[in-house]
Amino acid sequence: MNPSNLHFPAAAEVAAEEAARFRGYSPAERLRAIWSTLAGGARLIEHSPKRAFIEAYRQRQEELAREAITKFVRRHAGTP
């Protein structure tokens, strides 16, 4: 095989193929895939030497999200 015949797909191609495959899943399969991805991320964090930083960052992001949602609701629900 000639190395010049090798094709490495662009990240966009890979993402499009994975998205198409995901759209073909049943709702239960989609949930399993999502939970599997989340579990894998949690496992990586659990064993990371930067675990404390990651947890602190995650908590701060959750606080910021809560603040943004609160501001949005106040602005659009007409409450002070």
C-alpha positions as CSV (number, residue, x, y, z in Angstrom):
1,M,0.0,0.0,0.0
2,N,1.3,3.4,-0.9
3,P,1.3,5.8,2.1
4,S,0.2,8.6,-0.2
5,N,-3.1,6.8,-0.6
6,L,-3.9,7.1,3.1
7,H,-6.8,9.4,4.0
8,F,-7.1,10.8,7.5
9,P,-10.5,12.3,7.9
10,A,-10.9,15.8,9.1
11,A,-12.4,16.3,12.6
12,A,-15.6,17.6,11.0
13,E,-16.0,14.4,9.0
14,V,-15.5,12.3,12.1
15,A,-18.0,14.4,14.1
16,A,-20.6,14.2,11.3
17,E,-20.3,10.4,11.2
18,E,-20.6,10.1,14.9
19,A,-23.6,12.5,15.0
20,A,-25.3,10.5,12.2
21,R,-24.7,7.3,14.1
22,F,-26.1,8.8,17.3
23,R,-29.2,10.1,15.6
24,G,-29.9,6.5,14.5
25,Y,-30.0,5.3,18.1
26,S,-33.2,4.6,19.9
27,P,-33.9,6.9,22.9
28,A,-32.8,4.2,25.3
29,E,-29.5,3.7,23.3
30,R,-29.0,7.5,23.3
31,L,-29.3,7.6,27.1
32,R,-26.9,4.7,27.5
33,A,-24.4,6.4,25.2
34,I,-24.7,9.7,27.1
35,W,-24.4,8.0,30.5
36,S,-21.4,6.0,29.3
37,T,-19.7,9.2,28.2
38,L,-20.4,10.9,31.5
39,A,-19.2,7.8,33.5
40,G,-16.0,7.8,31.5
41,G,-15.4,11.5,32.2
42,A,-16.1,10.9,35.9
43,R,-13.6,8.1,36.0
44,L,-10.9,10.2,34.3
45,I,-11.6,13.0,36.9
46,E,-11.5,10.5,39.7
47,H,-8.0,9.4,38.8
48,S,-6.7,12.7,37.7
49,P,-3.8,14.4,39.6
50,K,-5.7,17.7,39.1
51,R,-9.0,16.3,40.6
52,A,-9.3,19.1,43.2
53,F,-8.9,21.8,40.5
54,I,-11.4,20.1,38.2
55,E,-14.0,19.8,41.0
56,A,-13.6,23.4,42.1
57,Y,-13.9,24.5,38.4
58,R,-17.0,22.4,37.9
59,Q,-18.6,23.8,41.1
60,R,-17.9,27.4,40.0
61,Q,-19.4,26.7,36.5
62,E,-22.5,25.3,38.2
63,E,-22.7,28.5,40.3
64,L,-22.4,30.7,37.2
65,A,-25.0,28.7,35.4
66,R,-27.4,29.1,38.4
67,E,-26.8,32.8,38.5
68,A,-27.4,33.1,34.7
69,I,-30.6,31.2,34.9
70,T,-31.8,33.3,37.9
71,K,-31.0,36.5,36.0
72,F,-32.8,35.2,32.9
73,V,-35.9,34.3,34.8
74,R,-36.0,37.6,36.6
75,R,-35.6,39.5,33.4
76,H,-38.2,37.5,31.4
77,A,-40.7,36.5,34.2
78,G,-41.1,40.1,35.3
79,T,-40.1,39.5,38.9
80,P,-37.8,41.9,40.7
